[in-house]
Amino acid sequence: MANAYWFSRNPDKAWAEKFFLTLIPFWFFYNMLMVQMGWLETGTFWNIMQNFLMWFPYCVLVPWFLRRNSGVPWHQSYWFKFNVYMFWWVFLATYFHTEYFFEVLGLRYRFEDVHLYLDSAIIGPDEATALETFQKVPPSMYLNAIVFFSVYHITAVIALRRIRTMTSEWPSATSRFIAWCLIVLVVSAFWGWGETYMYFVMISHGDDPSKMNVWYENLEQMLWVGSWFYALYFVVAFPNLYRMDEEPDGERWSIGRIFIEVSFVGMITLLLIDLATWIMHFEGITVY
């Protein structure tokens, strides 16, 4: 316990972790404001812009300004690399993986005034009927998800570090490995369940899907079955991100390496959720 700590021993990374923790209240209240003000009921431009304004000013411009005299070039700073990681990870997950959420978990998007969409042409529902069945992804959801994923990943990395350093002096390598696997699984399951529940609370309008922009056909089943499916995202991404610039005197990831690492995360996650889909099919497990 004496060696346990929450934040990275790399000062640049520790600063970014503390900063992105302040994103949590901003993220929550900004989303609540969007719902209360009816900003989701807008056309393509403002639908994109309101989510861009939730991400870019707070997550990019503010840390750039605050760290301008840090001595670490902005393009080598952890706050910037974290944004690059989230941007590419969210793009891959939203473009490809959301189609599984439509088909397997009963996720639905309704943005009636939006006329621009971006998702996979082959994976997922039939493109001829996807829009009328609320299974198309507007570009705004990419920007929205960057902020959501930033909250999940920064809190997860901090929690993982606490457990890893707390168990670092355990005499058995096996027990340390088991503790690491358990904390990865617990934190992944927490955010798999928590995102579904909190997102529903933020944007829900009672139980009437006709008034919702985002909903699950069977929320209860999604929470108790689909959350484990969603956790497959995080059991790969959380430990991977944990490694980025972790050691004070260790290797610093380049932007190119970030794209390679995240592409690995996206591909392995795609494999896992596809295998999970097969298992659910053979076992007769349905979410909606």
N, C-alpha and C positions, 0 to 999 in steps of 0.2 A: 504493500500500500504506500510505502514511503516514496517509491519511484513513480507512482501513478500521476498522470497529468492529463488535462483536457486538450490544451492547444499545442500545436506543433512547436518543436524546438527551433525550427526555421523561422526567424523573426518575420520575414516577409509573408510567409504562409500564415503565421499566427495572426498577423494584423488583418489579413483578408478574412480569415475565419471569424474573427470578432466583428468585423464590419458586416459580413453577410448575415450574421445573427440579427443585426438590426433590420434586415430585410423582412423578417417574419411579421412584425406588426404592420409595416407598410404594405406588404403583400395582402394581408388579411383585410385591412380596412379599404384598400384600393379596390379589391374585388367586391366587397360589400357595397361600396359607393357606386361601382359600375351597375350593379343589379338594382339598387334603390333608385338611381337616376335614369334607368332604362337605356343605358348606353349600348347594351347588347343589341337593341332593336335598331340598328343603324345599317347603312349601306356599306359596300365593300371598303371604301377608303377609311371611314371613321371606325369601322370594325377593326381594321388593321392598326390604325393610328393609336387607338386607346390602349391596345395591348403593347404596342411599341413604346408608348410613354410610360407604361408600368415597368418595362424592363430597362431600356437604354439609359435614361437619365440617372436612375438610382444605381443601377448595377455597373454602368460603364463610366459615365461622366463624373459622378461623385467620387468614386475611388481614384480615378485619374487625377482629379484636382487635389484630393487630400494627400496623395502619394507622389505629387509632382517633384518634391524635394527629398525623396526617400533615398536617393543614391542608386536605386535599382531602375534601369530603363523600363518604361511602361510596357514594352512588348515582351520583357522578361519577367515582369511582375506576376505574382501568383494570381492576383485579382483578375488580370487580363487573361491569363491562361485558363483560369477557371471558367470565364465567360466563353472562351473558345471551345472548351470541353463541353459545356452545357449546350452551346449552339449546335454543334455537330451531332451530339448525342440525341438531342431533341429532334433534329431534322430526320435522322435515320429512324428513330422510334415512331415519330408521328407519320412519316411518309409510308413506312412499311407495316409497323406493328399495330397501328390503330385499326387496320383492316381486320386483324384478329379480334380486337375488342368489339367491332361491329358484328362479326360473324359468330364468334364464340360466346362473348359475354353480354351481348345485347345493348351495347353502347349506342346512343343516338345523339346526333347534332341537328339542331334546327336554327338556322339563321336565314329567315325568309327574305331579307332585303340584301343578302350577300349573293353575288353572282360570279365569284371567282373561287375555284377550289383547286387543291393540290394534294393528291395522294396516288398510291400505286394503281396503275392501269390493269394489272394482271391479278395481283393478290387481292383477296377480299370479295365483296359482293359484286354482282353483275353491274357493270357501268351503265347499262341501259336503264336500270331501275334504282340505282344507288341513291340518287338525289331525292326521288319521291319517297323513299323509305328512310330518309334522314341518315344516310351512311356515306356522306362526303365530308371532307375536311377543309374548312376555309383557312386561308393563310394566317389569319389572326390567331388560330389555336397553336401554331408553332411558337409565336412570340409569347403567348400566354403560358405555355408549358415551360419555357425557359425559366421563368420566375418560380413556378411551382417546383420544378426539378432542382433549382438552386437551393431552395429551402430544404428539400428532402436530403440532398446530397451533402450539404455543409453540416447539417445536424448529425447525419449518419457518420460522417468521417470523425467528428468530434467524439461521438459515443464509442465508435470502434477503437479509437486511440486510448480512451480511458480504460477500456477493458484489456486491451493489449498490453498497456504499460502496467496495469494493476496485476496482471498475471505473469509479468516478465521474469519474476524470480521464482516461479514455481519450478520445482526440481524436475518434473516430468515434461518432456517435449510433447508427449501425447496429450497430456492434460491441457497444455497451453494451446495445442492445435484444436482440441475439442471446444475449449472456451471461445476461441476465435470463430470457429464455425457457428457456434450457438449464437454469439452476439450478432454476427452477420445475418443469420436467419431471423432472429428476433426483430432487429431493426428493419429488415426488409419486409417482414410480415406486418410490422406496425405501420409503415408508410403505404404498403399495398392496401391495407384496410383504411388507414387514416385519410388517404387522398380521396378515396371513394366517398367516405362519409362526410368529410369536410367540404369537398367540392359540392356535394349535394346540398348541404346546409347553406353554403354561400349563395347558390344560384337557384334554389328551389322556390317554387310558388305553390306550396301545398302539395297535394298528391295528383294534380292535374297535369299530365304530360303535355297537353296542348298549350300550356302557358310556360313551358320550360324550354330553355335553349339546349341544355345538356341533361340527359337522363339515362337510366338503365331500365330496360324492360322489366327486370325483376331485381329491385335494389337489395332485398334481403338475401337472395341467393348470390348476388354479386359480392356482398359484404363477407359472407361466410364461405363461399366457394371460390368466387372470382378473385378475391384478395390474394389467395395463394398463387394463382396464375399471374397476377400482377407482380407479386413478390419476386418472380423469376427475373424481372428487369433488374432488380436491385441487388440480388445475390451476386451478380456479375459486376455491375457498375460500382457499387460502394467500395469493395476491396480494391478495385482497379484505381479509382480516383484517390483512394487513401495513399497510394504509393507515389503520387505525383509530388515531387519536390519535398518529400517528407523529412529527409535527414538534413540537419544543418549544414553539413559539409559534403552532402551527397550530390548525385547527378541532378541537374536541372533539365526538365523535359523541354525540348524544342517544340515549336508550333507544329512542325511536321510529325514529330513523334506523337503529339496529342491526337492528330487526325488518324494515325495508324492505330493507336491504343483504343480510341473510341470506335473505330471501324471494327476492331476485334470484338469489343463489347456488344456492338449492334448485331454482328453476325452470330455470336454465341447465344445472345438473347433470342434472336429469331429462331435459332435451332431449338432452344429450350421450349419456347411457347408453341412451336409446331409439334414437338414431341408431346407436350402436355395436351395439345388438341387431340392427337391420336389416342392417348391414354383415356381422356374423357370420353371419346367416341366409343372405344372398345368396352369401357366400364359402364356405359350408358349414363354418364354424369352430364346433366344439363344445367345451365344457368338461367335460361329463359325459355 
